[in-house]
Each structure stands twice: as structure tokens, then as C-alpha cells.
């Protein structure tokens, strides 16, 4: 990693002497914020996207190494925790679920090579919920078996970011591989979800929809779902059929064409990983407006002093690909207690 001059003095950068970790598929550094919050020291990072690399450098004071396929593994320092939010698009609904047929899906095996060479105490992986079901559950079985074949006990659980104090319904699979007997997911501390209104900016600029461009349903038809979402209206535009889940043709998926409008007393749906226009609409003070970039970063639990330097479209894409920081931090707390 190329280090920049000067201290970053960020809110999440605590005394870094509790443990060491590496940050693979680093993106814009969600894993790193979470683990540095707990006193961890990042000794290596890797990311291929040029815009993410620039953002990472501004916030962490160093440029990540590039493509994991081209890395010289021997140059990666010893570390206690290997973190990897390996590409989710091959396994996600919005990414067409190609899995290991997609070249990005095979990047797990590059992670496996690093694990075999460096033998960290803990492997901390994050991916989309659909990984659990992909290829009749064979993909997850293969990942777990490969980890066990090199001496690790591998365990997994589906966790939701809303249970860690964020205002977003975002389910993700967490895989923990380690060299001890077990990891107890039930000990992870949960928090009440926030409401959307708690993360909204007080000042704009805001982008509002004209009244003839949307329909708000009568309050009697507003229903709070088990996910915490409150669907209260929709945009008046044609619905794209391709990719819509069975029996939900009257609604569009957020990933494909986000026509739905949500009330601020609920949570927000998952920020998608392939969004560049930020079409996330909320109903507030009898108006409908788009979520701002800053609000989307808060939905993922990023700190207020995190710097956003890319274009608007790139920022929406980056935060949609990021991890929910409070959830990663909640899991990491128990990793430290149980496995280090």
C-alpha cells in the first residue's frame, strides 16, 4: 500500500494496537471503519475500482493495492483477521445470479489462496443473502467445504443491518471461518432499528417530484411490513416487468426501476449495488423527494466526517456496494471476544 503524507485524524481511527487485519475488496472502506473503531490496525488493503481507490486514499491516507488476481501473496503481511466482502453481483438478484459462471464469482478462490498462505486466525466474509440459495445451495456448501479443507471451522448466518441501529432493511450472509471450536452468533449484540426520519438531512439541496408524477395511497392502505418498510405510494410511470419477483408485478423492484415511495417512519429498502442515479424516494412533509448522497451514506452507518469525492453517480454506486458499518462492527466485537 502506498502511504500518503499527513494524518487523517478521522473519527473512527482509534488507538490501533488491539489486533491486525487486512481489507480485501476494500471498496470505500466500510470494513476498515468498523474494525478501526474497535482498535484494529489495517496492514494491507486491495481494491480494483479506480474511483473507490481515490475515495479510500482520501479517507485512510493510503492507496490500496490493485487487482487481487495480480497480487504477490507473499508480500501481504501477517494478520489476525482477513476481511473480504467479495463481489456480490454474481450471486444477487439484481446481478442475474450467475455465481461462479461470472468471473467475479471465482474471486473467492483468490481469497482462499491468501488464507492458505497466511493462515489468519479468523476469516470474516460478507455477501448477499441470495448466496445461501444459489445453485440449490451448492455454492455456499462449496465455499464452506473449501474453508474446512484448509483447516478452518466455517459458520454462517443471515444478519440484517436494521438490527444494528441503522434505518435500512439489508440482509446479508456473514461467514466466519476460524481455528477454534465454535463461534456463537447468538451473542452478537443487537440494537433497535432507526426510522428514516432520524437520518434525514435538515438542509438540501433536495430533489422533489412534481405532484403529477406520483400517487400517495390513503393512510388506511399504508402497511408496515415485517421488514420495517412502510410503502405509502408510487411514481406514475410504466413498470418494468423484467426481473420482477413473482406475484409483485404491481410493484417494481428497487433494483430495476424504483417506483415505490416510502414513509419516513419506517426503514428503507436495501440500497442496491448497481444504482448510479440515486432513485430512492421518500414521503416527507406531504412532499416526495429523493434521498441525498449524504443520507444514503448514513443509511449504511458511515460517519459524518467520511469524505465523498467522486461524481454523484459514482457515489451512489459506491455506497450501494458498501457494507453496513454498524453490522460489521457488531460482528467484529464478538470475533474479538470469542476468537482472538
QUIFEN-V908414 format. One record per backbone hydrogen bond with DSSP energy under -1.0 kcal/mol. NH is the residue of the N-H (numbers start at 1). CO is the residue of the C=O. If there is no record, write none. Layout:
# QUIFEN-V908414
NH	CO
NH	CO
This chain:
# QUIFEN-V908414
2	63
4	61
13	10
14	12
14	36
17	15
18	39
21	41
22	81
23	44
24	83
26	46
29	26
33	29
34	30
35	31
36	32
37	33
39	36
40	35
41	19
43	21
46	23
47	65
53	49
54	50
55	51
56	52
57	53
58	54
59	55
60	56
61	57
63	2
65	45
70	67
75	72
76	73
80	20
81	20
82	122
83	22
84	124
85	24
91	88
96	93
97	92
99	90
101	98
102	99
105	102
107	104
108	105
109	106
111	107
112	108
113	109
114	110
115	111
116	112
117	113
118	114
119	115
122	80
123	177
124	82
125	175
126	84
127	173
131	128
132	129
133	130
134	130
138	135
139	134
141	137
142	138
143	139
144	140
145	141
146	142
147	143
148	144
149	145
151	148
152	147
153	178
155	176
157	174
159	172
161	170
163	160
164	161
169	268
170	168
172	159
173	127
174	157
175	125
176	155
177	123
178	153
187	184
188	185
191	163
196	266
197	264
198	195
199	196
209	288
213	210
214	211
215	234
217	232
221	218
222	219
225	229
228	225
232	261
233	261
234	215
235	259
236	213
237	235
244	241
248	245
251	248
257	253
259	257
261	233
262	281
263	230
264	283
266	263
267	228
268	167
280	278
282	289
283	262
284	287
287	284
289	282
290	207
291	280
296	292
297	293
298	294
299	295
301	298
302	297
306	303
315	311
316	312
317	313
318	314
319	315
320	316
321	317
325	300
328	324
329	325
330	326
331	327
332	328
333	329
334	330
335	331
336	332
337	333
338	334
339	335
